[in-house]
Amino acid sequence: MAAPLELVDNGTHLDFTVADVMKYHGPGFPGGVAHAVKVLERALPVLSPDSPAERREISVATAHRGPGVRDTFEAVTRAVTEDRFTVDSTLERTDRGATLERYVFVLTYRGVSVRLEIREGFVTDEFIGLGRKADRTDVENARLTVLKQEMADRLFAAPADEVYDIIG
């Protein structure tokens, strides 16, 4: 599993493991948790290369609407309750198709911003189709649960720089 995310909160060193975030989030959206963890793994060393970042100075804007993503950023950075987390549909990359369009994140720390976009191969068309379908059957919900975990497993098995590209 992923190494802990290292941050600082008012001078106190904090490590956040995937297990920590999953306890906060619950079992519902492990794929979303995995995406946000990979984004943080990729962005934090760029935003604060010499030391762990101050968690309460990180801002997040994303086209992703999922609760696993939101809860991960809240647990690790407190960005949701402190109004530093924004869901922004203008970040969508519709030119990349429905499967990839919302996996866009912009993290800002002390005046430095990085934009991250997912690479192909981690999110499946089947997952997006079922996730966006209204009135799913019990069988479809069960399949979606499997797809969420499979995606989380794919994400956690890969290094962050193979999952998310830094754009610009």
N, CA, C and O of each residue as an XYZ file, in Angstrom:
672
protein
N       0.846     -1.186      0.000
C       0.000      0.000      0.000
C       0.887      1.243      0.000
O       2.094      1.155      0.226
N       0.294      2.367     -0.249
C       1.020      3.629     -0.383
C       1.707      4.029      0.922
O       1.242      3.702      2.014
N       2.820      4.742      0.784
C       3.499      5.305      1.952
C       2.620      6.401      2.540
O       1.820      6.993      1.815
N       2.745      6.683      3.809
C       1.925      7.740      4.409
C       2.187      9.096      3.756
O       3.298      9.392      3.316
N       1.147      9.897      3.707
C       1.274     11.280      3.261
C       1.776     12.088      4.446
O       1.184     12.053      5.525
N       2.866     12.813      4.248
C       3.472     13.585      5.337
C       3.135     15.061      5.177
O       3.371     15.658      4.127
N       2.579     15.636      6.234
C       2.271     17.056      6.272
C       2.600     17.604      7.647
O       2.997     16.865      8.548
N       2.430     18.902      7.794
C       2.650     19.572      9.062
C       1.384     20.352      9.400
O       0.747     20.927      8.517
N       1.027     20.368     10.668
C      -0.104     21.172     11.140
C       0.389     22.022     12.304
O       0.568     21.528     13.417
N       0.606     23.302     12.034
C       1.114     24.233     13.058
C       2.361     23.692     13.756
O       2.470     23.740     14.982
N       3.292     23.181     12.964
C       4.558     22.706     13.502
C       4.575     21.251     13.930
O       5.638     20.720     14.253
N       3.424     20.595     13.940
C       3.355     19.179     14.327
C       3.346     18.310     13.080
O       2.509     18.491     12.196
N       4.268     17.379     13.012
C       4.368     16.450     11.880
C       3.204     15.459     11.939
O       2.928     14.882     12.991
N       2.521     15.264     10.803
C       1.409     14.319     10.707
C       1.637     13.381      9.535
O       2.071     13.809      8.465
N       1.347     12.106      9.737
C       1.361     11.108      8.668
C      -0.056     10.599      8.483
O      -0.721     10.244      9.456
N      -0.527     10.561      7.241
C      -1.846     10.036      6.935
C      -1.696      8.810      6.054
O      -1.170      8.898      4.944
N      -2.155      7.671      6.540
C      -2.141      6.443      5.756
C      -3.466      6.292      5.027
O      -4.439      6.980      5.337
N      -3.498      5.399      4.071
C      -4.750      5.079      3.393
C      -5.762      4.567      4.408
O      -6.945      4.896      4.326
N      -5.309      3.769      5.358
C      -6.219      3.258      6.391
C      -6.824      4.398      7.205
O      -8.002      4.344      7.558
N      -6.033      5.431      7.508
C      -6.560      6.593      8.224
C      -7.690      7.246      7.436
O      -8.754      7.541      7.980
N      -7.446      7.462      6.163
C      -8.442      8.129      5.319
C      -9.682      7.249      5.159
O     -10.805      7.752      5.191
N      -9.488      5.949      4.988
C     -10.635      5.049      4.835
C     -11.482      5.008      6.108
O     -12.703      4.871      6.031
N     -10.850      5.125      7.275
C     -11.628      5.186      8.518
C     -12.500      6.428      8.537
O     -13.648      6.372      8.978
N     -11.978      7.534      8.071
C     -12.743      8.779      8.019
C     -13.850      8.674      6.974
O     -15.001      9.018      7.247
N     -13.505      8.200      5.788
C     -14.446      8.150      4.668
C     -15.480      7.045      4.804
O     -16.660      7.266      4.532
N     -15.054      5.863      5.220
C     -15.928      4.697      5.201
C     -15.678      3.893      3.946
O     -14.800      4.237      3.155
N     -16.441      2.819      3.748
C     -16.136      1.888      2.661
C     -16.714      2.253      1.296
O     -16.454      1.548      0.321
N     -17.476      3.316      1.200
C     -18.281      3.572      0.005
C     -17.562      3.818     -1.295
O     -17.994      3.321     -2.335
N     -16.468      4.576     -1.274
C     -15.838      5.001     -2.520
C     -14.318      4.862     -2.446
O     -13.599      5.862     -2.440
N     -13.830      3.620     -2.390
C     -12.380      3.424     -2.272
C     -11.616      3.938     -3.483
O     -10.458      4.335     -3.356
N     -12.240      3.939     -4.650
C     -11.575      4.465     -5.840
C     -11.325      5.958     -5.725
O     -10.258      6.442     -6.102
N     -12.300      6.687     -5.209
C     -12.126      8.121     -5.014
C     -11.029      8.428     -4.017
O     -10.237      9.349     -4.215
N     -10.984      7.648     -2.938
C      -9.907      7.799     -1.964
C      -8.566      7.560     -2.653
O      -7.626      8.333     -2.468
N      -8.476      6.506     -3.437
C      -7.228      6.178     -4.125
C      -6.810      7.296     -5.078
O      -5.628      7.633     -5.150
N      -7.762      7.875     -5.810
C      -7.421      8.983     -6.709
C      -6.829     10.150     -5.935
O      -5.779     10.674     -6.307
N      -7.491     10.560     -4.867
C      -7.010     11.714     -4.106
C      -5.651     11.436     -3.468
O      -4.801     12.324     -3.416
N      -5.442     10.224     -2.989
C      -4.135      9.870     -2.424
C      -3.052      9.976     -3.501
O      -1.977     10.520     -3.249
N      -3.333      9.461     -4.690
C      -2.345      9.534     -5.780
C      -2.075     10.980     -6.186
O      -0.936     11.339     -6.484
N      -3.110     11.806     -6.200
C      -2.926     13.227     -6.510
C      -2.017     13.867     -5.468
O      -1.090     14.598     -5.817
N      -2.274     13.601     -4.205
C      -1.432     14.163     -3.138
C      -0.006     13.633     -3.204
O       0.945     14.396     -3.033
N       0.155     12.331     -3.451
C       1.504     11.763     -3.585
C       2.274     12.451     -4.707
O       3.476     12.690     -4.585
N       1.591     12.764     -5.783
C       2.232     13.378     -6.951
C       2.500     14.865     -6.731
O       3.560     15.369     -7.102
N       1.538     15.568     -6.126
C       1.624     17.026     -6.033
C       2.465     17.526     -4.869
O       3.197     18.503     -5.022
N       2.380     16.886     -3.719
C       3.049     17.428     -2.527
C       4.560     17.621     -2.696
O       5.078     18.657     -2.277
N       5.290     16.668     -3.292
C       6.733     16.895     -3.457
C       7.058     18.054     -4.402
O       8.131     18.650     -4.307
N       6.145     18.370     -5.300
C       6.353     19.493     -6.212
C       6.017     20.810     -5.506
O       6.730     21.802     -5.657
N       4.939     20.810     -4.746
C       4.504     22.022     -4.056
C       5.422     22.411     -2.899
O       5.616     23.593     -2.617
N       5.977     21.412     -2.241
C       6.860     21.671     -1.092
C       8.012     20.665     -1.134
O       8.002     19.673     -0.405
N       9.008     20.926     -1.996
C      10.063     19.930     -2.227
C      11.027     19.705     -1.070
O      11.652     18.648     -0.987
N      11.157     20.675     -0.184
C      12.189     20.579      0.853
C      11.696     20.116      2.207
O      12.494     19.726      3.060
N      10.396     20.155      2.414
C       9.836     19.749      3.704
C       8.347     19.483      3.538
O       7.750     19.918      2.553
N       7.739     18.776      4.485
C       6.303     18.542      4.386
C       5.522     19.861      4.366
O       5.863     20.809      5.072
N       4.484     19.900      3.557
C       3.652     21.104      3.430
C       2.792     21.302      4.673
O       2.443     20.346      5.366
N       2.463     22.543      4.934
C       1.515     22.897      5.990
C       0.119     22.572      5.461
O      -0.346     23.184      4.500
N      -0.533     21.622      6.085
C      -1.789     21.079      5.550
C      -2.872     22.137      5.376
O      -3.679     22.039      4.451
N      -2.907     23.138      6.238
C      -3.975     24.140      6.193
C      -3.686     25.284      5.224
O      -4.396     26.290      5.213
N      -2.637     25.123      4.409
C      -2.327     26.114      3.382
C      -2.484     25.540      1.975
O      -2.124     26.196      0.997
N      -3.010     24.340      1.865
C      -3.207     23.700      0.565
C      -4.649     23.935      0.122
O      -5.595     23.679      0.867
N      -4.793     24.427     -1.105
C      -6.114     24.603     -1.703
C      -6.269     23.608     -2.845
O      -5.303     23.259     -3.523
N      -7.507     23.157     -3.043
C      -7.788     22.151     -4.064
C      -8.974     22.610     -4.898
O     -10.012     22.999     -4.362
N      -8.809     22.559     -6.215
C      -9.920     22.737     -7.145
C      -9.931     21.502     -8.030
O      -8.877     21.040     -8.470
N     -11.104     20.970     -8.289
C     -11.215     19.753     -9.084
C     -12.535     19.702     -9.822
O     -13.519     20.318     -9.411
N     -12.545     18.962    -10.913
C     -13.785     18.682    -11.627
C     -14.454     17.431    -11.069
O     -15.581     17.112    -11.447
N     -13.781     16.729    -10.187
C     -14.290     15.462     -9.632
C     -15.286     15.739     -8.513
O     -15.010     16.522     -7.604
N     -16.441     15.093     -8.587
C     -17.535     15.355     -7.650
C     -17.691     14.295     -6.563
O     -18.592     14.402     -5.731
N     -16.844     13.289     -6.551
C     -17.067     12.132     -5.691
C     -16.731     12.341     -4.225
O     -15.835     13.111     -3.881
N     -17.472     11.636     -3.360
C     -17.255     11.764     -1.927
C     -15.932     11.180     -1.434
O     -15.399     11.660     -0.433
N     -15.391     10.173     -2.092
C     -14.097      9.629     -1.672
C     -12.979     10.639     -1.862
O     -12.091     10.763     -1.019
N     -13.027     11.360     -2.978
C     -12.057     12.423     -3.244
C     -12.210     13.529     -2.207
O     -11.238     13.940     -1.574
N     -13.433     14.001     -2.044
C     -13.699     15.095     -1.097
C     -13.244     14.727      0.314
O     -12.560     15.508      0.976
N     -13.623     13.546      0.764
C     -13.280     13.137      2.120
C     -11.779     12.979      2.322
O     -11.274     13.266      3.407
N     -11.070     12.538      1.320
C      -9.616     12.404      1.440
C      -8.968     13.772      1.610
O      -8.123     13.960      2.484
N      -9.363     14.723      0.776
C      -8.795     16.060      0.909
C      -9.183     16.703      2.236
O      -8.395     17.455      2.810
N     -10.372     16.421      2.723
C     -10.770     16.957      4.026
C      -9.945     16.336      5.145
O      -9.430     17.049      6.006
N      -9.818     15.028      5.139
C      -9.068     14.354      6.203
C      -7.616     14.813      6.238
O      -7.056     15.039      7.310
N      -7.016     14.948      5.074
C      -5.583     15.241      5.001
C      -5.286     16.740      5.106
O      -4.307     17.130      5.743
N      -6.116     17.582      4.490
C      -5.793     19.015      4.425
C      -6.789     19.914      5.150
O      -6.499     21.092      5.361
N      -7.935     19.403      5.532
C      -9.030     20.199      6.126
C      -9.562     21.241      5.142
O     -10.158     22.240      5.547
N      -9.343     21.001      3.847
C      -9.704     21.985      2.823
C     -11.205     22.175      2.674
O     -11.646     23.266      2.313
N     -11.997     21.154      2.940
C     -13.448     21.282      2.759
C     -14.029     22.218      3.817
O     -14.688     23.200      3.473
N     -13.799     21.933      5.082
C     -14.396     22.750      6.142
C     -13.788     24.141      6.221
O     -14.401     25.052      6.776
N     -12.597     24.314      5.675
C     -11.948     25.623      5.702
C     -12.069     26.357      4.366
O     -11.332     27.309      4.108
N     -13.001     25.913      3.517
C     -13.327     26.569      2.235
C     -12.137     26.722      1.295
O     -11.984     27.746      0.630
N     -11.296     25.688      1.249
C     -10.186     25.671      0.306
C     -10.338     24.533     -0.692
O      -9.390     24.187     -1.397
N     -11.540     23.949     -0.750
C     -11.852     22.854     -1.675
C     -13.013     23.312     -2.553
O     -14.063     23.716     -2.053
N     -12.810     23.244     -3.870
C     -13.821     23.688     -4.813
C     -14.029     22.634     -5.892
O     -13.068     22.136     -6.478
N     -15.278     22.302     -6.148
C     -15.610     21.496     -7.320
C     -15.934     22.488     -8.429
O     -16.860     23.289     -8.310
N     -15.162     22.424     -9.506
C     -15.239     23.405    -10.583
C     -15.402     22.679    -11.914
O     -14.450     22.097    -12.436
N     -16.609     22.721    -12.454
C     -16.882     22.002    -13.707
C     -16.123     22.594    -14.889
O     -15.974     21.927    -15.913
N     -15.638     23.833    -14.774
C     -14.870     24.407    -15.888
C     -13.509     23.738    -16.053
O     -12.849     23.919    -17.076
N     -13.087     22.969    -15.059
C     -11.831     22.224    -15.179
C     -11.986     20.949    -16.011
O     -10.988     20.353    -16.415
N     -13.222     20.528    -16.270
C     -13.436     19.286    -17.021
C     -12.720     19.334    -18.368
O     -12.696     20.361    -19.046
N     -12.147     18.210    -18.728
C     -11.497     18.041    -20.021
C     -12.405     17.203    -20.910
O     -12.136     16.025    -21.148
N     -13.482     17.814    -21.400
C     -14.463     17.089    -22.206
C     -13.841     16.508    -23.471
O     -14.356     15.537    -24.024
N     -12.751     17.087    -23.928
C     -12.059     16.559    -25.101
C     -11.443     15.185    -24.841
O     -11.064     14.490    -25.783
N     -11.340     14.788    -23.564
C     -10.774     13.488    -23.220
C     -11.848     12.417    -23.082
O     -11.526     11.256    -22.828
N     -13.112     12.782    -23.246
C     -14.199     11.814    -23.164
C     -14.734     11.682    -21.749
O     -14.097     12.102    -20.783
N     -15.918     11.089    -21.647
C     -16.617     10.971    -20.357
C     -15.812     10.199    -19.317
O     -15.937     10.455    -18.119
N     -14.992      9.263    -19.764
C     -14.257      8.429    -18.816
C     -13.175      9.212    -18.070
O     -12.914      8.935    -16.900
N     -12.552     10.173    -18.725
C     -11.412     10.879    -18.128
C     -11.686     12.342    -17.788
O     -10.888     12.963    -17.085
N     -12.780     12.902    -18.263
C     -12.970     14.350    -18.214
C     -12.928     14.981    -16.826
O     -12.486     16.122    -16.689
N     -13.375     14.272    -15.799
C     -13.468     14.870    -14.467
C     -12.257     14.601    -13.575
O     -12.214     15.092    -12.447
N     -11.296     13.854    -14.039
C     -10.118     13.528    -13.226
C      -9.036     14.582    -13.439
O      -7.951     14.312    -13.956
N      -9.384     15.792    -13.018
C      -8.519     16.965    -13.133
C      -8.473     17.634    -11.758
O      -9.508     17.855    -11.128
N      -7.270     17.949    -11.306
C      -7.071     18.537     -9.977
C      -6.056     19.668    -10.080
O      -5.041     19.534    -10.764
N      -6.327     20.779     -9.405
C      -5.371     21.871     -9.289
C      -5.136     22.095     -7.801
O      -6.052     22.470     -7.068
N      -3.910     21.864     -7.364
C      -3.537     22.091     -5.969
C      -2.632     23.306     -5.903
O      -1.735     23.477     -6.729
N      -2.882     24.149     -4.905
C      -2.112     25.374     -4.731
C      -1.579     25.422     -3.309
O      -2.282     25.118     -2.345
N      -0.306     25.816     -3.209
C       0.348     25.923     -1.907
C       1.339     27.075     -1.954
O       2.280     27.071     -2.748
N       1.118     28.049     -1.102
C       2.022     29.202     -0.982
C       2.357     29.821     -2.339
O       3.515     30.096     -2.654
N       1.304     30.029     -3.130
C       1.451     30.714     -4.406
C       1.888     29.850     -5.573
O       1.998     30.344     -6.696
N       2.136     28.584     -5.335
C       2.531     27.657     -6.401
C       1.365     26.713     -6.675
O       0.784     26.140     -5.753
N       1.030     26.559     -7.961
C      -0.064     25.657     -8.338
C       0.441     24.571     -9.273
O       1.332     24.797    -10.091
N      -0.143     23.393     -9.137
C       0.093     22.303    -10.082
C      -1.249     21.767    -10.542
O      -2.187     21.633     -9.756
N      -1.322     21.466    -11.809
C      -2.528     20.871    -12.399
C      -2.192     19.430    -12.736
O      -1.188     19.147    -13.388
N      -3.053     18.517    -12.278
C      -2.842     17.096    -12.523
C      -4.017     16.530    -13.305
O      -5.174     16.860    -13.044
N      -3.700     15.672    -14.269
C      -4.711     14.983    -15.055
C      -4.354     13.508    -15.134
O      -3.188     13.133    -15.254
N      -5.381     12.691    -15.063
C      -5.174     11.238    -15.025
C      -4.713     10.719    -16.384
O      -5.088     11.247    -17.431
N      -3.913      9.702    -16.342
C      -3.518      8.986    -17.552
C      -4.583      7.947    -17.888
O      -5.383      7.556    -17.039
N      -4.574      7.524    -19.105
C      -5.509      6.482    -19.532
C      -5.152      5.160    -18.877
O      -3.998      4.915    -18.525
N      -6.173      4.300    -18.716
C      -5.957      2.950    -18.233
C      -6.332      2.708    -16.789
O      -6.307      1.563    -16.338
N      -6.678      3.746    -16.050
C      -7.004      3.569    -14.638
C      -8.505      3.631    -14.349
O      -8.978      3.050    -13.372
N      -9.238      4.325    -15.187
C     -10.689      4.443    -15.045
C     -11.315      3.775    -16.257
O     -10.927      4.051    -17.392
N     -12.278      2.901    -16.024
C     -12.887      2.173    -17.138
C     -14.205      2.812    -17.572
O     -14.886      3.474    -16.789
N     -14.540      2.594    -18.833
C     -15.822      3.058    -19.359
C     -16.977      2.413    -18.602
O     -17.987      3.064    -18.336
N     -16.830      1.140    -18.256
C     -17.890      0.447    -17.531
C     -18.145      1.110    -16.178
O     -19.298      1.277    -15.779
N     -17.090      1.484    -15.478
C     -17.242      2.151    -14.189
C     -17.988      3.476    -14.346
O     -18.930      3.747    -13.601
N     -17.578      4.291    -15.298
C     -18.226      5.594    -15.501
C     -19.686      5.398    -15.902
O     -20.570      6.085    -15.391
N     -19.939      4.465    -16.812
C     -21.308      4.218    -17.258
C     -22.225      3.799    -16.119
O     -23.326      4.330    -15.973
N     -21.769      2.848    -15.315
C     -22.592      2.400    -14.179
C     -22.699      3.474    -13.102
O     -23.761      3.654    -12.506
N     -21.614      4.183    -12.852
C     -21.620      5.212    -11.817
C     -22.580      6.344    -12.122
O     -23.159      6.930    -11.208
N     -22.754      6.657    -13.387
C     -23.629      7.763    -13.782
C     -25.055      7.313    -14.101
O     -25.930      8.139    -14.361
N     -25.282      6.015    -14.081
C     -26.608      5.497    -14.427
C     -27.596      5.727    -13.279
O     -27.304      5.426    -12.122
N     -28.752      6.258    -13.618
C     -29.824      6.430    -12.631
C     -30.559      5.108    -12.479
O     -30.596      4.301    -13.408
N     -31.131      4.891    -11.332
C     -31.976      3.703    -11.083
C     -31.250      2.393    -11.375
O     -31.761      1.544    -12.105
N     -30.059      2.233    -10.805
C     -29.333      0.974    -10.975
C     -30.069     -0.153    -10.266
O     -30.725      0.052     -9.245
N     -29.945     -1.335    -10.827
C     -30.506     -2.528    -10.193
C     -29.564     -2.987     -9.087
O     -28.443     -2.491     -8.977
N     -30.014     -3.926     -8.274
C     -29.151     -4.486     -7.236
C     -27.929     -5.165     -7.847
O     -26.827     -5.069     -7.307
N     -28.119     -5.838     -8.954
C     -27.004     -6.496     -9.642
C     -26.003     -5.448    -10.137
O     -24.792     -5.635    -10.013
N     -26.505     -4.357    -10.693
C     -25.615     -3.293    -11.171
C     -24.883     -2.623    -10.010
O     -23.703     -2.293    -10.135
N     -25.559     -2.420     -8.896
C     -24.895     -1.850     -7.721
C     -23.790     -2.761     -7.210
O     -22.723     -2.294     -6.811
N     -24.050     -4.057     -7.223
C     -23.026     -5.013     -6.797
C     -21.832     -4.969     -7.745
O     -20.685     -5.012     -7.301
N     -22.092     -4.884     -9.035
C     -21.010     -4.788    -10.018
C     -20.222     -3.493     -9.829
O     -18.994     -3.497     -9.918
N     -20.917     -2.389     -9.571
C     -20.249     -1.115     -9.356
C     -19.335     -1.173     -8.136
O     -18.242     -0.606     -8.152
N     -19.770     -1.847     -7.093
C     -18.936     -2.009     -5.896
C     -17.638     -2.731     -6.243
O     -16.565     -2.349     -5.776
N     -17.739     -3.765     -7.058
C     -16.546     -4.500     -7.504
C     -15.641     -3.590     -8.334
O     -14.425     -3.582     -8.145
N     -16.232     -2.825     -9.252
C     -15.445     -1.945    -10.112
C     -14.724     -0.859     -9.312
O     -13.590     -0.501     -9.632
N     -15.377     -0.337     -8.272
C     -14.744      0.671     -7.407
C     -13.483      0.101     -6.753
O     -12.435      0.747     -6.735
N     -13.599     -1.107     -6.222
C     -12.452     -1.713     -5.553
C     -11.357     -2.080     -6.544
O     -10.174     -1.909     -6.250
N     -11.736     -2.579     -7.712
C     -10.736     -2.903     -8.732
C      -9.957     -1.655     -9.150
O      -8.741     -1.707     -9.335
N     -10.669     -0.531     -9.299
C      -9.998      0.713     -9.659
C      -9.047      1.139     -8.540
O      -7.906      1.512     -8.810
N      -9.504      1.086     -7.298
C      -8.638      1.438     -6.167
C      -7.385      0.563     -6.167
O      -6.277      1.058     -5.961
N      -7.563     -0.720     -6.395
C      -6.419     -1.631     -6.419
C      -5.441     -1.267     -7.536
O      -4.229     -1.288     -7.323
N      -5.959     -0.928     -8.738
C      -5.093     -0.519     -9.856
C      -4.303      0.739     -9.485
O      -3.102      0.835     -9.736
N      -5.005      1.693     -8.886
C      -4.357      2.958     -8.531
C      -3.279      2.753     -7.476
O      -2.164      3.253     -7.623
N      -3.601      2.025     -6.423
C      -2.625      1.829     -5.353
C      -1.429      0.991     -5.792
O      -0.359      1.085     -5.191
N      -1.593      0.180     -6.825
C      -0.498     -0.656     -7.307
C       0.515      0.123     -8.147
O       1.620     -0.359     -8.399
N       0.138      1.321     -8.577
C       1.000      2.095     -9.480
C       1.615      3.295     -8.764
O       0.984      3.890     -7.889
N       2.849      3.652     -9.135
C       3.430      4.895     -8.608
C       2.616      6.096     -9.082
O       2.077      6.087    -10.189
N       2.530      7.120     -8.251
C       1.705      8.292     -8.559
C       2.084      8.942     -9.889
O       1.210      9.441    -10.598
N       3.371      8.944    -10.238
C       3.779      9.588    -11.487
C       3.405      8.769    -12.718
O       3.557      9.242    -13.844
N       2.921      7.553    -12.518
C       2.388      6.754    -13.622
C       0.872      6.858    -13.714
O       0.273      6.378    -14.676
N       0.249      7.483    -12.720
C      -1.202      7.633    -12.681
C      -1.620      9.035    -13.115
O      -2.508      9.190    -13.954
N      -0.986     10.041    -12.549
C      -1.338     11.438    -12.821
C      -0.163     12.187    -13.424
O       0.961     12.123    -12.925
N      -0.446     12.902    -14.514
C       0.544     13.779    -15.133
C       0.383     15.189    -14.579
O      -0.733     15.634    -14.309
N       1.483     15.875    -14.416
C       1.444     17.292    -14.094
C       1.452     18.033    -15.418
O       2.358     17.866    -16.235
N       0.434     18.851    -15.617
C       0.219     19.552    -16.876
C       0.608     21.023    -16.698
O       0.158     21.681    -15.760
N       1.423     21.516    -17.578
C       1.768     22.941    -17.553
C       2.810     23.325    -16.560
O       3.168     24.499    -16.463
